[in-house]
């Protein structure tokens, strides 16, 4: 066995774990290849929705067709047993994430022998290493937390990742330093429930203190890593937002003024049915607090449309709350009942036709709000981390909106450079900008 390919589906945590698998196999001497040419094909699956589970099976079947001789491994957030592909002589389903490294080592050792793969005794000391480089990305994700014991009625994650775990702070700092030394200028701190870093539960009412000092200490120490130009926090619960966290963000210029706070619904009745830990008023308080500490922060969100029991009045409450907040971006999701969750058994389902219509309305609202949010920065300066060059230089600003550099500007600039720009006009899903000068950040 000489080569591998890997496909990671789903969230930032899954993407991070895919990079861990990649690092492990490279360290063992395997080469990365296209899935149709690899000896080992890994599908790092996501099962948050039935559609995501189906996509994982599709990738697996495609790999079978492209390379009949390859050994296939499915791992990650596996779907429920009834949705999983059947293992066979060359298809392995790894159900225990902490045994994945040992299982991969076993496959590689067995591949040195002819015939069918034979199970061996697994050495539990094998562990996936932290990625030293986040391949294919300018921004590197840094996973610091795993697991959820929450009770959101639409979510399968607590059954997929029930063990609450936080990476020791010293390990986080070592990993951050290695990624910065590898050339990454921006790190995105992530976890299944990032706001619960250092806690033994994600349920705030069980915390000993009213806030989370562990997360505050972590971001303050990370902000001081030499050479780290940008630190961005991934998704936080609205109840994670408190003065201590915001003061820490405001005190460090390299912590980006951007908060992703999933709203899911602006209707209190729907939020209660969802099992969320906040109501609309608490969400508004979190946003107001963030704007009191940070300069025009980007507030991005997720919203679920068509949850059981969502009335037209409830949907309009979601629209009105979104317009009141002026979200920088809304990720719109049509509710899809996930077998095994309480929401899948709820009465009062919203007809699919109505859900599609509401999604169209919310998509239009999202476009209008994103434009309104960007309006306030026209004519002002920003810094952009260049992430691509085609068809224009483009990347993300501090507040995470897309920025496109006008044609004819500085051909020597490439990905992973931070440049100073002036924002001059709307362009597509972001803003058009011109370079300010040639003295760019390296």
Buried (B, 14 or more C-beta within 10 A) or exposed (E): BEBBBBBBBBBBBBBBBBBBBBBBBBEEEBEEBEBEEBBBBBBBBBBBBBEBBEBBBEBBEBBBEBBEEBBBBBBBBBBBEEBBBEEEEBBBBBEEBEBBBBBBBBBBEBBEEEEEBEEEEBEEEBEBBBBBBBBEBBBBBBBBBBBBBBBBBBBBBBEBBEEBEBBEBEEBBEBBBBBBEEEBBBBBBBBBBBBBBBBBBBBBEEBEEEBBEBBBBBBBBBBEBEEBBBBBBBBBBBBBBBEBBBEBBBEBEBBBBBBBBBBBBBBBBBBEBBBBBBBBEBBBBBBEBBBEBBEEBBBBBBBBBBBBBBEEEBBBBBBBBBBEBBBBBBEBBBBBBBEBBBBBEBEEBBEEEBBEBBBEBBEEBBEEBBEEBBEEBBEEEBBBBBBEBEEBBBBBBBBBBBBBBBEEBBEEBEBBBBBBBBBBEBBEEBBBBBBBEEEBEE
